[in-house]
Amino acid sequence: MNRTPDFSAQVAEQAVHWLLEMQQGALSPRQQQAWQQWLDAHSEHRRAWEHMQRVNQRLRGVASPLAHAALNGPKSASRRQALKLLLILGAGSAMTWGLREHTPLPSLLADYRTPLGQRRKVSLGGDDLLQLNTASAVDIDGAQRQIHLLEGEMLLSAAKPFAIRTAQGVLNAQGARLNVRQFADRTQIALFAGRVELTPNQRAPVLLPVARQLSFTASSVSEAKPLDANSGAWTDGMLVAAHMRLGDFLDELARYRRGQLHCDKKVADLLISGTYPLDDSERILDLLQISLPVKVRRFTRYWVSVEARV
């Protein structure tokens, strides 16, 4: 019986990338080292790798023109794209990852969504505006003024009341400006203005304080903290760091670029401050080598490691 794979869409794409790299020919020593580091970094990576290998083997028995072209055609960018599509679709079949509420793949059937690295504005009528961050998806019921955040991050600026549903609960907003981000195990909210009542799935409603941010699960609500410097900065295309750990900074940056952005533990606790344009992640990485004692190693386009400068 098929079961839901316990790895994310991002890790699935990384596994596909390495599989495709190996099918292009033998890896160089640096690439081999990078692949091994990726594989050993987390048990989730190994599960995804083993799963993609099984999918690849099954695809070789598929009698379809697309599969034949992808697996047996000449090496080219189009062949790589076709094979990548087949691998991801094979791993995310309707039998396996069919329920959108539980799928780690992007919500392709959502009313509105954004690809990785892109942002989008959605008018809700009048001056009410919804903004979607990278790799985000929402369903909107305009008549009921309901928004379902399926994945990613959104910022709502609305005078009219709206109900925002996440995997962990419901936010009832009135004349509010708020940022909502969906994590795998929790929802994070930053309230800039207005009134928002939070009802976790397994708790009584609570009124959120203005100019504060917090996280909640289905059964708990964290202590509210002051807004951090980066709250909502993505709507202006910026990543703002104020004494942020380098490891956390790179985790944020990784949301806007394909592939794996690895941070060596030796430099993860270095602190960084500044304002950086999200649309030029390569430039940001170059700037890190100027402002911090680190070096950036690019094994492939999709595997970059930030390490201590020797």
Phi and psi restraints in degrees (value plus and minus 20) as a CYANA .aco file:
   2 ASN   PHI     -89.3   -49.3
   2 ASN   PSI     127.3   167.3
   3 ARG   PHI    -154.2  -114.2
   3 ARG   PSI     141.9   181.9
   4 THR   PHI     -93.7   -53.7
   4 THR   PSI     101.3   141.3
   5 PRO   PHI     -81.5   -41.5
   5 PRO   PSI     118.4   158.4
   6 ASP   PHI    -117.7   -77.7
   6 ASP   PSI      39.1    79.1
   7 PHE   PHI    -169.7  -129.7
   7 PHE   PSI     136.2   176.2
   8 SER   PHI    -102.2   -62.2
   8 SER   PSI     147.4   187.4
   9 ALA   PHI     -82.8   -42.8
   9 ALA   PSI     -58.2   -18.2
  10 GLN   PHI     -84.6   -44.6
  10 GLN   PSI     -62.9   -22.9
  11 VAL   PHI     -87.5   -47.5
  11 VAL   PSI     -56.7   -16.7
  12 ALA   PHI     -80.2   -40.2
  12 ALA   PSI     -63.3   -23.3
  13 GLU   PHI     -85.9   -45.9
  13 GLU   PSI     -56.8   -16.8
  14 GLN   PHI     -84.6   -44.6
  14 GLN   PSI     -61.5   -21.5
  15 ALA   PHI     -83.0   -43.0
  15 ALA   PSI     -61.2   -21.2
  16 VAL   PHI     -82.4   -42.4
  16 VAL   PSI     -62.1   -22.1
  17 HIS   PHI     -77.2   -37.2
  17 HIS   PSI     -68.5   -28.5
  18 TRP   PHI     -87.2   -47.2
  18 TRP   PSI     -56.7   -16.7
  19 LEU   PHI     -82.2   -42.2
  19 LEU   PSI     -62.1   -22.1
  20 LEU   PHI     -86.3   -46.3
  20 LEU   PSI     -59.5   -19.5
  21 GLU   PHI     -79.7   -39.7
  21 GLU   PSI     -62.6   -22.6
  22 MET   PHI     -88.9   -48.9
  22 MET   PSI     -50.5   -10.5
  23 GLN   PHI     -95.3   -55.3
  23 GLN   PSI     -33.0     7.0
  24 GLN   PHI    -102.2   -62.2
  24 GLN   PSI     -32.6     7.4
  25 GLY   PHI     120.8   160.8
  25 GLY   PSI     157.2   197.2
  26 ALA   PHI     -81.8   -41.8
  26 ALA   PSI     118.3   158.3
  27 LEU   PHI     -92.1   -52.1
  27 LEU   PSI     127.4   167.4
  28 SER   PHI     -90.5   -50.5
  28 SER   PSI     143.5   183.5
  29 PRO   PHI     -74.7   -34.7
  29 PRO   PSI     -59.8   -19.8
  30 ARG   PHI     -86.7   -46.7
  30 ARG   PSI     -61.4   -21.4
  31 GLN   PHI     -86.1   -46.1
  31 GLN   PSI     -59.6   -19.6
  32 GLN   PHI     -81.9   -41.9
  32 GLN   PSI     -60.9   -20.9
  33 GLN   PHI     -84.2   -44.2
  33 GLN   PSI     -62.7   -22.7
  34 ALA   PHI     -84.7   -44.7
  34 ALA   PSI     -62.4   -22.4
  35 TRP   PHI     -82.1   -42.1
  35 TRP   PSI     -63.7   -23.7
  36 GLN   PHI     -84.9   -44.9
  36 GLN   PSI     -59.0   -19.0
  37 GLN   PHI     -82.2   -42.2
  37 GLN   PSI     -63.2   -23.2
  38 TRP   PHI     -82.5   -42.5
  38 TRP   PSI     -66.0   -26.0
  39 LEU   PHI     -81.8   -41.8
  39 LEU   PSI     -59.7   -19.7
  40 ASP   PHI    -105.5   -65.5
  40 ASP   PSI     -28.8    11.2
  41 ALA   PHI     -86.9   -46.9
  41 ALA   PSI     -51.7   -11.7
  42 HIS   PHI    -179.1  -139.1
  42 HIS   PSI     126.5   166.5
  43 SER   PHI     -82.5   -42.5
  43 SER   PSI     -46.8    -6.8
  44 GLU   PHI     -81.8   -41.8
  44 GLU   PSI     -57.5   -17.5
  45 HIS   PHI     -83.7   -43.7
  45 HIS   PSI     -63.1   -23.1
  46 ARG   PHI     -87.0   -47.0
  46 ARG   PSI     -58.7   -18.7
  47 ARG   PHI     -83.5   -43.5
  47 ARG   PSI     -62.4   -22.4
  48 ALA   PHI     -85.4   -45.4
  48 ALA   PSI     -61.3   -21.3
  49 TRP   PHI     -82.0   -42.0
  49 TRP   PSI     -67.2   -27.2
  50 GLU   PHI     -84.9   -44.9
  50 GLU   PSI     -57.0   -17.0
  51 HIS   PHI     -86.0   -46.0
  51 HIS   PSI     -65.0   -25.0
  52 MET   PHI     -85.5   -45.5
  52 MET   PSI     -53.7   -13.7
  53 GLN   PHI     -84.7   -44.7
  53 GLN   PSI     -60.4   -20.4
  54 ARG   PHI     -85.1   -45.1
  54 ARG   PSI     -62.2   -22.2
  55 VAL   PHI     -80.8   -40.8
  55 VAL   PSI     -62.3   -22.3
  56 ASN   PHI     -81.4   -41.4
  56 ASN   PSI     -60.3   -20.3
  57 GLN   PHI     -86.1   -46.1
  57 GLN   PSI     -59.9   -19.9
  58 ARG   PHI     -85.9   -45.9
  58 ARG   PSI     -56.9   -16.9
  59 LEU   PHI     -82.9   -42.9
  59 LEU   PSI     -48.2    -8.2
  60 ARG   PHI     -88.3   -48.3
  60 ARG   PSI     -34.9     5.1
  61 GLY   PHI    -120.9   -80.9
  61 GLY   PSI     -16.0    24.0
  62 VAL   PHI    -104.2   -64.2
  62 VAL   PSI     105.0   145.0
  63 ALA   PHI    -113.7   -73.7
  63 ALA   PSI      54.8    94.8
  64 SER   PHI    -155.9  -115.9
  64 SER   PSI     128.8   168.8
  65 PRO   PHI     -78.7   -38.7
  65 PRO   PSI     -58.4   -18.4
  66 LEU   PHI     -85.3   -45.3
  66 LEU   PSI     -64.2   -24.2
  67 ALA   PHI     -84.1   -44.1
  67 ALA   PSI     -62.2   -22.2
  68 HIS   PHI     -82.7   -42.7
  68 HIS   PSI     -63.8   -23.8
  69 ALA   PHI     -86.0   -46.0
  69 ALA   PSI     -58.0   -18.0
  70 ALA   PHI     -91.0   -51.0
  70 ALA   PSI     -60.7   -20.7
  71 LEU   PHI    -107.1   -67.1
  71 LEU   PSI     -49.0    -9.0
  72 ASN   PHI    -139.7   -99.7
  72 ASN   PSI     -27.5    12.5
  73 GLY   PHI     -92.7   -52.7
  73 GLY   PSI     152.1   192.1
  74 PRO   PHI     -85.1   -45.1
  74 PRO   PSI     131.4   171.4
  75 LYS   PHI     -85.6   -45.6
  75 LYS   PSI     106.1   146.1
  76 SER   PHI    -185.2  -145.2
  76 SER   PSI     148.8   188.8
  77 ALA   PHI     -83.7   -43.7
  77 ALA   PSI     -58.7   -18.7
  78 SER   PHI     -87.7   -47.7
  78 SER   PSI     -56.8   -16.8
  79 ARG   PHI     -84.3   -44.3
  79 ARG   PSI     -62.5   -22.5
  80 ARG   PHI     -81.8   -41.8
  80 ARG   PSI     -61.7   -21.7
  81 GLN   PHI     -85.6   -45.6
  81 GLN   PSI     -60.7   -20.7
  82 ALA   PHI     -84.7   -44.7
  82 ALA   PSI     -63.8   -23.8
  83 LEU   PHI     -86.9   -46.9
  83 LEU   PSI     -60.4   -20.4
  84 LYS   PHI     -80.7   -40.7
  84 LYS   PSI     -63.2   -23.2
  85 LEU   PHI     -81.4   -41.4
  85 LEU   PSI     -65.3   -25.3
  86 LEU   PHI     -82.6   -42.6
  86 LEU   PSI     -61.7   -21.7
  87 LEU   PHI     -83.5   -43.5
  87 LEU   PSI     -65.4   -25.4
  88 ILE   PHI     -88.5   -48.5
  88 ILE   PSI     -61.4   -21.4
  89 LEU   PHI     -86.3   -46.3
  89 LEU   PSI     -57.5   -17.5
  90 GLY   PHI     -84.4   -44.4
  90 GLY   PSI     -58.1   -18.1
  91 ALA   PHI     -96.0   -56.0
  91 ALA   PSI     -44.8    -4.8
  92 GLY   PHI    -135.4   -95.4
  92 GLY   PSI      21.8    61.8
  93 SER   PHI     -85.6   -45.6
  93 SER   PSI     143.0   183.0
  94 ALA   PHI     -81.0   -41.0
  94 ALA   PSI     -51.6   -11.6
  95 MET   PHI     -90.6   -50.6
  95 MET   PSI     -45.1    -5.1
  96 THR   PHI    -120.6   -80.6
  96 THR   PSI     -74.0   -34.0
  97 TRP   PHI    -139.0   -99.0
  97 TRP   PSI      19.1    59.1
  98 GLY   PHI     -91.9   -51.9
  98 GLY   PSI     -50.3   -10.3
  99 LEU   PHI    -101.2   -61.2
  99 LEU   PSI      96.9   136.9
 100 ARG   PHI     -81.0   -41.0
 100 ARG   PSI     -54.6   -14.6
 101 GLU   PHI     -84.9   -44.9
 101 GLU   PSI     -40.6    -0.6
 102 HIS   PHI    -136.3   -96.3
 102 HIS   PSI     -18.6    21.4
 103 THR   PHI     -98.0   -58.0
 103 THR   PSI     116.5   156.5
 104 PRO   PHI    -103.1   -63.1
 104 PRO   PSI     -30.0    10.0
 105 LEU   PHI     -99.6   -59.6
 105 LEU   PSI     135.8   175.8
 106 PRO   PHI     -74.5   -34.5
 106 PRO   PSI     124.6   164.6
 107 SER   PHI     -99.6   -59.6
 107 SER   PSI      65.5   105.5
 108 LEU   PHI     -86.4   -46.4
 108 LEU   PSI     -42.2    -2.2
 109 LEU   PHI    -115.9   -75.9
 109 LEU   PSI     -11.2    28.8
 110 ALA   PHI     -87.2   -47.2
 110 ALA   PSI     135.7   175.7
 111 ASP   PHI     -81.2   -41.2
 111 ASP   PSI     -61.9   -21.9
 112 TYR   PHI    -159.6  -119.6
 112 TYR   PSI     118.4   158.4
 113 ARG   PHI    -172.1  -132.1
 113 ARG   PSI     142.5   182.5
 114 THR   PHI    -147.5  -107.5
 114 THR   PSI     118.1   158.1
 115 PRO   PHI     -89.6   -49.6
 115 PRO   PSI     147.5   187.5
 116 LEU   PHI     -79.9   -39.9
 116 LEU   PSI     111.7   151.7
 117 GLY   PHI      68.3   108.3
 117 GLY   PSI     -22.2    17.8
 118 GLN   PHI    -138.3   -98.3
 118 GLN   PSI     139.4   179.4
 119 ARG   PHI    -148.5  -108.5
 119 ARG   PSI     140.9   180.9
 120 ARG   PHI    -170.2  -130.2
 120 ARG   PSI     125.7   165.7
 121 LYS   PHI    -129.6   -89.6
 121 LYS   PSI     117.5   157.5
 122 VAL   PHI    -148.3  -108.3
 122 VAL   PSI      99.2   139.2
 123 SER   PHI     -96.5   -56.5
 123 SER   PSI     113.9   153.9
 124 LEU   PHI    -126.8   -86.8
 124 LEU   PSI      -7.5    32.5
 125 GLY   PHI      79.5   119.5
 125 GLY   PSI     117.9   157.9
 126 GLY   PHI      43.5    83.5
 126 GLY   PSI    -155.2  -115.2
 127 ASP   PHI    -114.0   -74.0
 127 ASP   PSI     -16.8    23.2
 128 ASP   PHI     -95.7   -55.7
 128 ASP   PSI     111.4   151.4
 129 LEU   PHI    -158.0  -118.0
 129 LEU   PSI     117.2   157.2
 130 LEU   PHI    -135.9   -95.9
 130 LEU   PSI     112.4   152.4
 131 GLN   PHI    -139.2   -99.2
 131 GLN   PSI     115.9   155.9
 132 LEU   PHI    -130.6   -90.6
 132 LEU   PSI     115.7   155.7
 133 ASN   PHI    -107.3   -67.3
 133 ASN   PSI    -196.4  -156.4
 134 THR   PHI     -74.3   -34.3
 134 THR   PSI     122.3   162.3
 135 ALA   PHI      27.5    67.5
 135 ALA   PSI      33.6    73.6
 136 SER   PHI    -143.9  -103.9
 136 SER   PSI     137.0   177.0
 137 ALA   PHI    -170.8  -130.8
 137 ALA   PSI     120.1   160.1
 138 VAL   PHI    -160.1  -120.1
 138 VAL   PSI     132.2   172.2
 139 ASP   PHI    -128.6   -88.6
 139 ASP   PSI     120.0   160.0
 140 ILE   PHI    -148.1  -108.1
 140 ILE   PSI     107.8   147.8
 141 ASP   PHI    -128.1   -88.1
 141 ASP   PSI      76.7   116.7
 142 GLY   PHI     -84.6   -44.6
 142 GLY   PSI     -56.8   -16.8
 143 ALA   PHI     -84.3   -44.3
 143 ALA   PSI     -60.1   -20.1
 144 GLN   PHI    -112.6   -72.6
 144 GLN   PSI     -23.6    16.4
 145 ARG   PHI      32.6    72.6
 145 ARG   PSI      35.0    75.0
 146 GLN   PHI    -142.8  -102.8
 146 GLN   PSI     118.4   158.4
 147 ILE   PHI    -144.0  -104.0
 147 ILE   PSI     107.8   147.8
 148 HIS   PHI    -129.1   -89.1
 148 HIS   PSI      90.5   130.5
 149 LEU   PHI    -101.8   -61.8
 149 LEU   PSI      86.2   126.2
 150 LEU   PHI    -101.1   -61.1
 150 LEU   PSI     -57.0   -17.0
 151 GLU   PHI    -185.2  -145.2
 151 GLU   PSI     139.2   179.2
 152 GLY   PHI      65.3   105.3
 152 GLY   PSI    -161.1  -121.1
 153 GLU   PHI    -164.5  -124.5
 153 GLU   PSI     124.4   164.4
 154 MET   PHI    -161.4  -121.4
 154 MET   PSI     134.7   174.7
 155 LEU   PHI    -147.6  -107.6
 155 LEU   PSI     103.5   143.5
 156 LEU   PHI    -128.7   -88.7
 156 LEU   PSI     108.7   148.7
 157 SER   PHI    -143.3  -103.3
 157 SER   PSI      84.7   124.7
 158 ALA   PHI    -166.6  -126.6
 158 ALA   PSI     115.6   155.6
 159 ALA   PHI    -100.6   -60.6
 159 ALA   PSI     -54.8   -14.8
 160 LYS   PHI     -97.8   -57.8
 160 LYS   PSI     137.6   177.6
 161 PRO   PHI     -91.9   -51.9
 161 PRO   PSI     121.4   161.4
 162 PHE   PHI    -157.7  -117.7
 162 PHE   PSI     126.4   166.4
 163 ALA   PHI    -125.8   -85.8
 163 ALA   PSI     107.3   147.3
 164 ILE   PHI    -133.6   -93.6
 164 ILE   PSI      98.7   138.7
 165 ARG   PHI    -121.8   -81.8
 165 ARG   PSI     114.9   154.9
 166 THR   PHI    -143.7  -103.7
 166 THR   PSI    -197.7  -157.7
 167 ALA   PHI     -87.1   -47.1
 167 ALA   PSI     -40.0     0.0
 168 GLN   PHI    -127.0   -87.0
 168 GLN   PSI     -30.1     9.9
 169 GLY   PHI     149.0   189.0
 169 GLY   PSI    -185.1  -145.1
 170 VAL   PHI    -148.1  -108.1
 170 VAL   PSI     117.1   157.1
 171 LEU   PHI    -131.2   -91.2
 171 LEU   PSI     100.9   140.9
 172 ASN   PHI    -121.7   -81.7
 172 ASN   PSI      89.3   129.3
 173 ALA   PHI    -127.6   -87.6
 173 ALA   PSI     119.5   159.5
 174 GLN   PHI    -151.8  -111.8
 174 GLN   PSI      98.7   138.7
 175 GLY   PHI      32.4    72.4
 175 GLY   PSI      28.2    68.2
 176 ALA   PHI    -139.8   -99.8
 176 ALA   PSI     135.3   175.3
 177 ARG   PHI    -145.1  -105.1
 177 ARG   PSI      95.6   135.6
 178 LEU   PHI    -167.1  -127.1
 178 LEU   PSI     131.0   171.0
 179 ASN   PHI    -130.2   -90.2
 179 ASN   PSI     110.2   150.2
 180 VAL   PHI    -147.8  -107.8
 180 VAL   PSI     109.8   149.8
 181 ARG   PHI    -147.4  -107.4
 181 ARG   PSI     109.3   149.3
 182 GLN   PHI    -115.4   -75.4
 182 GLN   PSI      97.2   137.2
 183 PHE   PHI    -119.3   -79.3
 183 PHE   PSI     152.5   192.5
 184 ALA   PHI     -83.8   -43.8
 184 ALA   PSI     -55.6   -15.6
 185 ASP   PHI    -137.8   -97.8
 185 ASP   PSI     -17.9    22.1
 186 ARG   PHI    -183.7  -143.7
 186 ARG   PSI     147.6   187.6
 187 THR   PHI    -136.3   -96.3
 187 THR   PSI     118.0   158.0
 188 GLN   PHI    -132.8   -92.8
 188 GLN   PSI     115.8   155.8
 189 ILE   PHI    -152.1  -112.1
 189 ILE   PSI     118.5   158.5
 190 ALA   PHI    -141.8  -101.8
 190 ALA   PSI     100.7   140.7
 191 LEU   PHI    -124.2   -84.2
 191 LEU   PSI      95.0   135.0
 192 PHE   PHI    -110.5   -70.5
 192 PHE   PSI     -55.7   -15.7
 193 ALA   PHI    -182.1  -142.1
 193 ALA   PSI     137.7   177.7
 194 GLY   PHI      74.7   114.7
 194 GLY   PSI    -188.5  -148.5
 195 ARG   PHI    -137.5   -97.5
 195 ARG   PSI     108.4   148.4
 196 VAL   PHI    -156.0  -116.0
 196 VAL   PSI     106.1   146.1
 197 GLU   PHI    -126.4   -86.4
 197 GLU   PSI     107.3   147.3
 198 LEU   PHI    -123.3   -83.3
 198 LEU   PSI     110.6   150.6
 199 THR   PHI    -144.3  -104.3
 199 THR   PSI      75.5   115.5
 200 PRO   PHI     -81.3   -41.3
 200 PRO   PSI     136.4   176.4
 201 ASN   PHI     -77.5   -37.5
 201 ASN   PSI     -50.1   -10.1
 202 GLN   PHI    -143.0  -103.0
 202 GLN   PSI       4.8    44.8
 203 ARG   PHI    -162.2  -122.2
 203 ARG   PSI     145.8   185.8
 204 ALA   PHI     -94.4   -54.4
 204 ALA   PSI     138.2   178.2
 205 PRO   PHI     -83.3   -43.3
 205 PRO   PSI     129.6   169.6
 206 VAL   PHI    -156.8  -116.8
 206 VAL   PSI     126.5   166.5
 207 LEU   PHI    -110.6   -70.6
 207 LEU   PSI     108.7   148.7
 208 LEU   PHI    -105.1   -65.1
 208 LEU   PSI     121.5   161.5
 209 PRO   PHI     -96.3   -56.3
 209 PRO   PSI     124.1   164.1
 210 VAL   PHI     -95.5   -55.5
 210 VAL   PSI     130.8   170.8
 211 ALA   PHI      40.6    80.6
 211 ALA   PSI      16.3    56.3
 212 ARG   PHI    -158.2  -118.2
 212 ARG   PSI     141.9   181.9
 213 GLN   PHI    -153.0  -113.0
 213 GLN   PSI     130.9   170.9
 214 LEU   PHI    -179.2  -139.2
 214 LEU   PSI     150.9   190.9
 215 SER   PHI    -142.2  -102.2
 215 SER   PSI     133.3   173.3
 216 PHE   PHI    -164.4  -124.4
 216 PHE   PSI     131.0   171.0
 217 THR   PHI    -132.0   -92.0
 217 THR   PSI    -192.8  -152.8
 218 ALA   PHI     -85.4   -45.4
 218 ALA   PSI     -42.9    -2.9
 219 SER   PHI    -146.2  -106.2
 219 SER   PSI     -18.5    21.5
 220 SER   PHI    -168.3  -128.3
 220 SER   PSI     135.1   175.1
 221 VAL   PHI    -149.2  -109.2
 221 VAL   PSI     107.9   147.9
 222 SER   PHI     -94.8   -54.8
 222 SER   PSI     148.4   188.4
 223 GLU   PHI     -90.0   -50.0
 223 GLU   PSI     116.4   156.4
 224 ALA   PHI     -91.9   -51.9
 224 ALA   PSI     119.1   159.1
 225 LYS   PHI    -145.7  -105.7
 225 LYS   PSI     140.0   180.0
 226 PRO   PHI     -79.6   -39.6
 226 PRO   PSI     131.5   171.5
 227 LEU   PHI     -79.9   -39.9
 227 LEU   PSI     117.4   157.4
 228 ASP   PHI    -108.1   -68.1
 228 ASP   PSI     148.9   188.9
 229 ALA   PHI     -82.2   -42.2
 229 ALA   PSI     -45.6    -5.6
 230 ASN   PHI    -113.3   -73.3
 230 ASN   PSI     -22.3    17.7
 231 SER   PHI     -81.3   -41.3
 231 SER   PSI      95.2   135.2
 232 GLY   PHI      55.4    95.4
 232 GLY   PSI     -19.5    20.5
 233 ALA   PHI     -84.3   -44.3
 233 ALA   PSI     -43.5    -3.5
 234 TRP   PHI     -82.3   -42.3
 234 TRP   PSI     -46.3    -6.3
 235 THR   PHI     -84.6   -44.6
 235 THR   PSI     -43.0    -3.0
 236 ASP   PHI    -118.3   -78.3
 236 ASP   PSI     -10.0    30.0
 237 GLY   PHI      53.6    93.6
 237 GLY   PSI       6.9    46.9
 238 MET   PHI    -144.3  -104.3
 238 MET   PSI     131.5   171.5
 239 LEU   PHI    -135.8   -95.8
 239 LEU   PSI      95.5   135.5
 240 VAL   PHI    -129.1   -89.1
 240 VAL   PSI     106.5   146.5
 241 ALA   PHI    -139.6   -99.6
 241 ALA   PSI     110.6   150.6
 242 ALA   PHI    -147.7  -107.7
 242 ALA   PSI      75.9   115.9
 243 HIS   PHI      34.4    74.4
 243 HIS   PSI      25.9    65.9
 244 MET   PHI    -108.6   -68.6
 244 MET   PSI     121.5   161.5
 245 ARG   PHI     -80.1   -40.1
 245 ARG   PSI     120.3   160.3
 246 LEU   PHI     -80.9   -40.9
 246 LEU   PSI     -58.9   -18.9
 247 GLY   PHI     -79.9   -39.9
 247 GLY   PSI     -62.6   -22.6
 248 ASP   PHI     -89.2   -49.2
 248 ASP   PSI     -57.6   -17.6
 249 PHE   PHI     -81.2   -41.2
 249 PHE   PSI     -65.0   -25.0
 250 LEU   PHI     -89.9   -49.9
 250 LEU   PSI     -51.8   -11.8
 251 ASP   PHI     -81.9   -41.9
 251 ASP   PSI     -61.2   -21.2
 252 GLU   PHI     -86.8   -46.8
 252 GLU   PSI     -64.7   -24.7
 253 LEU   PHI     -82.4   -42.4
 253 LEU   PSI     -55.0   -15.0
 254 ALA   PHI     -83.1   -43.1
 254 ALA   PSI     -41.0    -1.0
 255 ARG   PHI     -87.1   -47.1
 255 ARG   PSI     -38.8     1.2
 256 TYR   PHI    -129.1   -89.1
 256 TYR   PSI     -12.2    27.8
 257 ARG   PHI    -161.4  -121.4
 257 ARG   PSI     132.1   172.1
 258 ARG   PHI    -100.1   -60.1
 258 ARG   PSI     135.4   175.4
 259 GLY   PHI      69.8   109.8
 259 GLY   PSI    -185.0  -145.0
 260 GLN   PHI    -127.8   -87.8
 260 GLN   PSI     108.6   148.6
 261 LEU   PHI    -134.4   -94.4
 261 LEU   PSI      83.9   123.9
 262 HIS   PHI    -118.6   -78.6
 262 HIS   PSI     121.1   161.1
 263 CYS   PHI    -138.8   -98.8
 263 CYS   PSI     102.0   142.0
 264 ASP   PHI     -83.8   -43.8
 264 ASP   PSI     117.5   157.5
 265 LYS   PHI     -79.0   -39.0
 265 LYS   PSI     -46.7    -6.7
 266 LYS   PHI     -86.2   -46.2
 266 LYS   PSI     -43.9    -3.9
 267 VAL   PHI    -137.3   -97.3
 267 VAL   PSI     -18.0    22.0
 268 ALA   PHI     -82.4   -42.4
 268 ALA   PSI     -48.3    -8.3
 269 ASP   PHI    -113.0   -73.0
 269 ASP   PSI     -18.5    21.5
 270 LEU   PHI     -82.1   -42.1
 270 LEU   PSI     125.1   165.1
 271 LEU   PHI    -119.4   -79.4
 271 LEU   PSI     122.1   162.1
 272 ILE   PHI    -153.2  -113.2
 272 ILE   PSI     123.4   163.4
 273 SER   PHI    -155.6  -115.6
 273 SER   PSI     129.2   169.2
 274 GLY   PHI     125.6   165.6
 274 GLY   PSI     154.9   194.9
 275 THR   PHI    -140.2  -100.2
 275 THR   PSI     105.6   145.6
 276 TYR   PHI    -148.6  -108.6
 276 TYR   PSI     117.7   157.7
 277 PRO   PHI     -96.9   -56.9
 277 PRO   PSI     104.0   144.0
 278 LEU   PHI     -87.9   -47.9
 278 LEU   PSI     -42.4    -2.4
 279 ASP   PHI     -99.1   -59.1
 279 ASP   PSI     -20.4    19.6
 280 ASP   PHI    -156.8  -116.8
 280 ASP   PSI      50.0    90.0
 281 SER   PHI     -86.5   -46.5
 281 SER   PSI     -50.7   -10.7
 282 GLU   PHI     -84.9   -44.9
 282 GLU   PSI     -59.6   -19.6
 283 ARG   PHI     -84.1   -44.1
 283 ARG   PSI     -58.5   -18.5
 284 ILE   PHI     -81.6   -41.6
 284 ILE   PSI     -63.2   -23.2
 285 LEU   PHI     -83.4   -43.4
 285 LEU   PSI     -58.6   -18.6
 286 ASP   PHI     -84.6   -44.6
 286 ASP   PSI     -58.2   -18.2
 287 LEU   PHI     -86.7   -46.7
 287 LEU   PSI     -51.2   -11.2
 288 LEU   PHI     -79.3   -39.3
 288 LEU   PSI     -55.8   -15.8
 289 GLN   PHI     -91.5   -51.5
 289 GLN   PSI     -37.8     2.2
 290 ILE   PHI    -108.2   -68.2
 290 ILE   PSI     -59.2   -19.2
 291 SER   PHI    -111.8   -71.8
 291 SER   PSI     -38.2     1.8
 292 LEU   PHI    -151.8  -111.8
 292 LEU   PSI     136.8   176.8
 293 PRO   PHI     -98.7   -58.7
 293 PRO   PSI      42.5    82.5
 294 VAL   PHI    -152.3  -112.3
 294 VAL   PSI     143.5   183.5
 295 LYS   PHI    -148.8  -108.8
 295 LYS   PSI     129.2   169.2
 296 VAL   PHI    -127.3   -87.3
 296 VAL   PSI      99.5   139.5
 297 ARG   PHI    -126.2   -86.2
 297 ARG   PSI     103.3   143.3
 298 ARG   PHI    -126.7   -86.7
 298 ARG   PSI      81.7   121.7
 299 PHE   PHI     -95.7   -55.7
 299 PHE   PSI     -63.7   -23.7
 300 THR   PHI    -164.0  -124.0
 300 THR   PSI     159.9   199.9
 301 ARG   PHI     -79.9   -39.9
 301 ARG   PSI     -48.9    -8.9
 302 TYR   PHI    -129.4   -89.4
 302 TYR   PSI     -13.3    26.7
 303 TRP   PHI    -155.0  -115.0
 303 TRP   PSI      91.0   131.0
 304 VAL   PHI    -147.1  -107.1
 304 VAL   PSI     117.2   157.2
 305 SER   PHI    -145.8  -105.8
 305 SER   PSI     111.8   151.8
 306 VAL   PHI    -122.1   -82.1
 306 VAL   PSI      99.7   139.7
 307 GLU   PHI    -149.9  -109.9
 307 GLU   PSI     149.5   189.5
 308 ALA   PHI     -88.5   -48.5
 308 ALA   PSI     118.6   158.6
 309 ARG   PHI     -98.4   -58.4
 309 ARG   PSI     105.3   145.3
